[in-house]
Amino acid sequence: MGILSKLFDMPSFGGATNALLVELTLPTLTASQRAQLKVQLVEVFRTRGFSDMPAEVALVDLNRATRVAQLNVLALAMKELGYQPPLKKEALHKVRNPFDPSLADESALRAVARRLKWKHDVEIWIGSEPISFDSW
């Protein structure tokens, strides 16, 4: 149990879990949920040290981020809004820095994807293109 608990405490595990769960959630979001998340995304971004940044500039920066970073910022916004992932007994993790490159660790993403496949019989992978929040 010691090794498993250490895995769950690793930032890359939390970031990989968030990214995959949010990727699974994206197609299920309604237009109003996307609009609400877009507003919350800007707030999450602002609380990360950019408090006086205009929303339009924050969205430009978010559009330029890697998809894993975007998914982790979305996870923080979803968590603050009380959104739950679509898989029972799964939770979004709090990550200190959603832009930390270690959150995109390929081995962690594969390990979490295998765990979700085994536990929930669902295959999830990260999209190849960054999300354009302008279209939300």
C-alpha positions in Angstrom: 0.0 0.0 0.0 2.9 2.4 0.6 3.9 2.5 -3.1 0.4 2.9 -4.2 -0.3 5.8 -1.8 3.0 7.5 -2.9 1.8 7.2 -6.5 -1.5 8.9 -5.6 0.4 11.8 -4.0 2.6 12.5 -7.0 1.7 15.7 -8.8 2.1 13.9 -12.2 -0.5 11.3 -11.1 -3.0 14.1 -10.1 -2.3 16.0 -13.2 -2.7 13.0 -15.4 -5.9 12.0 -13.7 -7.3 15.5 -14.1 -6.4 15.7 -17.8 -7.9 12.3 -18.6 -11.1 12.9 -16.6 -11.6 16.4 -18.0 -10.9 15.0 -21.6 -13.7 12.5 -20.9 -16.0 15.2 -19.7 -15.5 17.7 -22.5 -18.0 16.2 -25.0 -20.7 16.0 -22.3 -20.6 19.8 -21.4 -23.6 21.9 -22.4 -23.2 25.3 -23.9 -24.2 27.0 -20.6 -21.7 24.8 -18.7 -18.9 25.8 -21.2 -19.8 29.5 -20.7 -19.7 29.1 -17.0 -16.4 27.3 -17.1 -14.9 29.9 -19.4 -15.6 32.6 -16.8 -14.2 30.4 -14.0 -11.1 29.6 -16.1 -10.3 33.3 -16.2 -10.7 33.5 -12.4 -8.5 30.5 -11.8 -5.9 32.0 -14.1 -6.1 35.3 -12.3 -5.7 33.6 -8.9 -2.4 32.1 -10.1 -0.7 35.5 -10.0 -2.3 37.5 -12.8 -5.0 39.3 -10.8 -5.3 42.4 -13.0 -5.0 40.7 -16.3 -8.0 41.4 -18.6 -10.1 38.4 -19.4 -9.3 38.6 -23.1 -5.6 38.4 -22.5 -6.0 35.5 -20.0 -7.9 33.6 -22.7 -5.2 34.2 -25.3 -2.6 32.8 -22.8 -4.8 29.9 -22.0 -5.3 29.2 -25.8 -1.5 29.0 -26.2 -1.0 26.6 -23.3 -0.5 22.9 -23.9 -3.6 20.7 -23.8 -2.6 19.0 -20.6 -2.2 22.4 -18.9 -5.5 23.5 -20.3 -7.2 20.4 -19.0 -5.7 20.9 -15.6 -6.9 24.5 -15.4 -10.3 23.3 -16.5 -10.1 20.7 -13.7 -9.5 23.4 -11.1 -12.4 25.5 -12.5 -14.7 22.4 -12.5 -13.7 21.6 -9.0 -14.4 25.2 -7.8 -17.8 25.0 -9.5 -18.6 21.6 -8.0 -18.6 19.7 -11.3 -18.0 16.0 -10.8 -16.2 13.7 -13.3 -18.5 11.3 -15.1 -16.9 8.2 -13.6 -18.1 7.2 -10.2 -15.6 7.1 -7.4 -13.2 9.3 -9.3 -12.3 12.8 -8.2 -10.5 15.8 -9.7 -7.2 16.5 -7.9 -5.9 19.9 -6.7 -2.7 20.7 -8.4 -0.4 23.5 -7.3 0.6 24.6 -10.8 -1.5 23.4 -13.7 1.2 24.6 -16.1 3.9 22.4 -14.5 5.4 20.3 -17.4 5.7 17.3 -15.1 1.9 17.0 -15.2 2.2 15.9 -18.9 4.5 12.9 -17.9 3.7 10.3 -20.5 4.3 7.4 -18.2 1.9 8.8 -15.6 -0.7 9.5 -18.4 -0.4 5.8 -19.6 -0.6 4.5 -16.0 -3.7 6.5 -15.2 -5.3 5.5 -18.6 -4.6 1.8 -17.8 -6.1 2.2 -14.3 -9.2 3.9 -15.7 -9.6 1.2 -18.4 -9.2 -1.5 -15.8 -11.5 0.1 -13.2 -14.2 1.6 -15.4 -13.7 -0.2 -18.8 -13.3 3.2 -20.6 -10.5 4.2 -22.8 -9.4 7.9 -22.6 -6.6 9.7 -24.4 -5.5 13.3 -24.6 -6.4 15.2 -27.7 -3.6 16.3 -29.9 -4.6 19.9 -30.4 -4.9 22.7 -27.7 -8.4 23.8 -26.9 -9.6 27.1 -28.4 -11.6 28.8 -25.6 -12.6 31.4 -28.1 -15.1 29.0 -29.6 -16.7 28.3 -26.2 
